[in-house]
Amino acid sequence: MKMTRSAFVVLAVLASSSAFAAKKKEEAPAPVASPAATASSSYGTSAETNLTASLGAIDGNLALGVGLQFEWPVVIEGNNFGVGFQTGLYYSGYTETNTLKGTETKIKAWGVPVLVTGKYLFQNTIDFIKPYLALGMGVGIDRAVSKETTSGFLTSDKNSNDVHFALLIRPGMTIGSTQTWFVEAPVGVMFTSFAILPTVGVHF
């Protein structure tokens, strides 16, 4: 009898121990994935605003510009993309001289692009530099002023307002560990002419 009772006591203790261990295992918190193991966009998870400044050429003439880019990050199967739109104000001006006629024509043009944009961010192992390729397509709202003078007297004054197709291909890269600054070399069509507009910008 004593041996039987002892056996029951031992079995009861073992059963209690097993139940306690199972309960502790169920209550153990699930491991938390480290940030490095989670997929995310190189630009974060919220919309970003970029401010840009450009100095280049449109139709071979000096061009200046400031711009705004609005972008939302998108992650597809571990690949980083961005979608959004951009706008700004660009200026280009030049002077044409006809020595035979004694005329001088000054032309100034302003343009406001309204472009839908897409971006692909290349994957690399260098955190300091993140290359990407972006494309902007839409319209440019242009205004041109042409003034012609002959022997110093104004002989013609013309203004025009137009809406034209606009396209910018924007290879670029972010710079710095925080990826706050970036540089681009946009090429495409502005003012119905070929444009190349080296650009520097900042995220905020």
HELIX and SHEET records of a PDB file:
HELIX    1   1 LYS A    2  GLU A   27  1                                  26    
HELIX    2   2 PRO A   35  ALA A   37  5                                   3    
SHEET    1   A 9 GLU A  48  ILE A  58  0                                        
SHEET    2   A 9 ASN A  61  ILE A  76 -1                                        
SHEET    3   A 9 ASN A  79  ASN A  98 -1                                        
SHEET    4   A 9 THR A 103  LEU A 121 -1                                        
SHEET    5   A 9 ILE A 129  THR A 150 -1                                        
SHEET    6   A 9 PHE A 153  ILE A 175 -1                                        
SHEET    7   A 9 TRP A 181  GLU A 184 -1                                        
SHEET    8   A 9 THR A 199  HIS A 203 -1                                        
SHEET    9   A 9 GLU A  48  ILE A  58 -1                                        
SHEET    1   B 3 GLU A  48  ILE A  58  0                                        
SHEET    2   B 3 SER A 193  ILE A 196 -1                                        
SHEET    3   B 3 VAL A 187  MET A 190 -1                                        
END                                                                             
